[in-house]
């Protein structure tokens, strides 16, 4: 059955014609497929700088004790690197 389907598909060259041969309305099928699509996850807003400053207070204090005083910049880097102080220090040292 699958082989005959593929042969018909190759001979016809048009999936819509093939669907019509099997009694399926291509527009109706497209509408049904659209209903089955997985919903996309809502995009979450980026946290504000104030949220990051609060979230990473301890790490920012540690960085400041090491001489890295740009708290907003450091907070954004901490967010980007999932709170990894080691990675943030590496990035800051490479600048």
Order of alpha helices (4+ residues) and beta strands (2+ residues): alpha-alpha-alpha-alpha-alpha-alpha-alpha
